[in-house]
């Protein structure tokens, strides 16, 4: 679920998920400290960009950020799985 969350995190923060997806994310966040931290950091970054930007962020740039975050969560998840 962490990887899935990373893929839709921006939509969650922007309030663009449907009711079922939104509930699923909220339930996951209640159980996953790492994802709560990730969402908090993403929200803070988004707010910072909004406060210091006169226009909308480049969609390609945001897509690359989302991909890197998803990769980092995947690596972290694999490390956690290997230690079990």
Beta strands, then each sheet from edge to edge (+ up, - down):
end
